[in-house]
Every structure is written in structure tokens, then in C-alpha cells.
Amino acid sequence: MQIGEVNDDKLKEACGVLGIYNSCEDAGLGRTAYYGLYALQHRGQESAGIAVTSGNGIKYHKDMGLVSEVFNDEIIDGLCGKIAIGHVRYSTSGSSTLINAQPLVVKYKKGSLAVAHNGNLINAAEVKQELEEQGAVFQTTVDSEVIAFLIAREQSEDISKAAIECAKKIKGSYAIVMMTENELVGMRDPKGIRPLSIGKLNGSYVIASESCAFDTIGAEFIRDVEPGEIVIVNEDGLKSFKFNDDNISSLCIFEFVYFARPDSRIEGKSVHMARMEAGRQLAKESPVEADLVIGVPDSGTVSAMGYAEASGLPFGIGLIKNRYIGRTFIQPSQESRIIGVKLKLNVVKDVIKDKRVVMVDDSIVRGTTSGQIVRLLKESGAKQVHVRVSSPPIMHSCYFGIDTSARKELIGARQKVDEIRQHIGADSLNYLSLEGLIKSTGISEQKFCSGCFCGKYPLEIPMESKEHLFEKR
Ligand code: SF4
């Protein structure tokens, strides 16, 4: 029997990226990058890596595991220099092996190049085949190597021109940080599907997937990298180049639902406040007679507070999360899956006993965990459990770097809401409407990708891309 990992029934984020440019040599550069990556750990837990340069070659360290497992003091102290990029990875395309860990570091005729990428290229297979026919040899199975290859083969000495040429060939979602031996580059796809922000730290520039990384290292948030923008930081400061001026963004709305840390700001909006508002909207759309509102920690807690506030019901802590579980492996049987949930969550019986409980969660993906939590609550004495979800049913796959699995595994694609209610054993079940979710962010509908909810994607998805993505999982 195979051993399976205790896992959330959540969508999995693809990656987090970070870049730092200092105007002079910094002995503490590796440590700053390490702390920054630590703040982005929620975006990927499979591998981590940091690459640095002082202007003469690129040094790097990467390995499988969490940031705290991959680096130790000795490694961090060895990563000094002027420029650093870092990456944390969860694999959505390309297998989870060390060879696919990032940053990818390549040597080419103009020196060395390191690339760290968050997202998924929908035409990676096509571009790769074209490059292979021209003699390219790829070492990894990640899309990021295609990006590195496209940049490295450009004749121009000017990295902005090479990046623009690369952007003309690739399609899909990408928030990229890369560095040559002299420059730090940030690049966001024309639709801005994945987030990327710019900060400043004592005159140095920092680029990161989320602003929470700036807070951790003491940097000040400046602005988001715009969709279709390339920023280049070198000894002359920061320069911006636009390779797409249509200004039609399609930011992943799931960043507000679950992916981003609540203390981050995206598109100028607080993720925490948006989740709170989603809970209030949910209470307005789907009220219920109950005694208590609880959240499924951690991601459902903020929306539960919003639900409680808008409904006038008391908010309570009914579920406690075990914060030290790390990666725990169990035997895959029904009984052990319940143990898996119990390892992660425990019920505070005195809070929920004899109560009609509203349980707020941010999303239901396969429906595997929600039913077990409802059962735990009922076994612990809850009189009724009303499940409220602060996002709409996930009915479609994601092709932009988020692991939604195949569509057939999504319970929202297979079953009607009442069937899901029966499946999870809840007394009632309601989801937030897409309109309600968008309203909660304070950002206009046109600025979002909501493809996994509504099936309308910001880019046409080629059939080969669908097959390529799922066969590699
Ligand atoms: S399909 Fe869903 S998860 Fe993927 S980018 Fe769009 S909103 Fe985000």
C-alpha cells in the first residue's frame, strides 16, 4: 500500500519569486533573500533556492524541501553579493524533482543568467519543440527553462530587448524575476495573471510575488509591476519597459480567495479586508438561523469573522489547527484519512456543543476534507452544521499555474450544490456568488481572471496545453 501525504482539500499555489538589487556588495544578501523567501513559503513547499552574483558568475543553492530545511547558516553566509533572486516551488507542470527546482542558472555567451518563474506557459510545448528542432537541448521539464533559453539566445547585449523578444514568443501566466551578472529583471505577463510587486529597502530594490515579503525584510512597498511590463534594475536605477499597452489585466481572483497571505496588498487592496468583506457578502446572500459562526483555519477564519459581523451572530474558535504538522504521511484508507484531518484540526468541544454552527470555508475543491470536518463537528456535539463557502463552486481547471487537478476531480464540476451538501453531510450549504466575490475585492470585474469559476479564460487554451499540463502531473 502506498503512503499518502496528509493534505488540504485546497488549490495549490505554483510558486513564489523574489529578487533583490543592491548597489554595492552585501555580506547579508543571502540572509535577506532567505527571510524574504520565508515570507513567501505559503506559495510553494516542494523546493527552495537562492542565486546570487557579485558581477562575476552566479552562485546558487537549491534543494527539495521547505526554506528552513534547504538552508542553514553556513549556506546562507556563503550567499553574499550584489544581486539575488529566490524561488519557492509547488509543481503544476514538470515533476517535483531537484533538477526542476529553481532558480534555473545557465551559462551563455554573455555570462550567466538565473531565472525564477511563477505561472504556467500555455504554449510551452510548442515553443520547446520549435527550439529543439533548432538544436536546443533541455535539461529540465519546467517551462522556466524555455524562458531562460529564449533570453540566452538573443544576440542583443541589452537585456530589455532580449526580455521583450522572449515575451513576444511565450503565452500564458508569468511573474518572473531573473538576473544577469549586472542586472535584476522583473517581468509580468500581458494579463498580469500572477502578482508581482516592487519595493525599496535602504535604497535597494526588491521585487516579490507578494508585499508580505517586503514587510518581513523591512522594505517599503512602491507599486505593482504592471501587466505587460518589464522592469530592469542596474547601477542606473530602475527602468520600465512596456511590451503590451492594452492595459487589460486578468489578475487571478483566487489570490484574494486563498493564495495570497492576508497581510499582503494586491492591486492596492488588502487581502485581509477583501476576505472579511467576502464573509459579509456571504452573510447577506446566504443567511441562516444559527447560534455561532466558526471558520475553518486558517483561510476561512477571516471570512467567518465577516459573516459573524454582518449576520449579528457570535464568532467563535471552534476548530484549532495543528501548526506543527509539516509534511505528514499516512496510509490511504477511509479511517486514516479521518486521522489525517484530526492531525490537522481539532474541535473545541465546549465551544460548539449543542450549537447550530455556521462553518465558513474559503473553497471546496474535491470535497474530501469538508465532509470529514462536518462529521468531526457533529461527533463533537454540534446540533447542526451549516457550511458557507466564501467563493463560488470551482467548476473548471486552471491553466495558469494553479493545480486544480483534472476537471473530473472537482466536486463543483460533477455535482449540484445540494448533492455536494449531501456528500459532505451538512445541514445546508451555500457558496458566495461570483458577483459577491468580485464586489468584496473592490476591484472591477474586468480586471480579473475567474476562469475556474465561470469557464471563461483570459487566453484561449490550446488543446496540446491541456494535455501537456495534466499528463505531467
Ligand atoms: S483559472 Fe482560477 S486559479 Fe487559474 S488563474 Fe484564473 S482565477 Fe486563478
Boltz pocket constraint, residues with backbone or C-beta under 6 A from the ligand:
constraints:
  - pocket:
      binder: B
      contacts: [[A, 193], [A, 250], [A, 251], [A, 252], [A, 253], [A, 254], [A, 255], [A, 396], [A, 397], [A, 398], [A, 399], [A, 400], [A, 401], [A, 402], [A, 449], [A, 450], [A, 451], [A, 452], [A, 453]]
      max_distance: 6.0
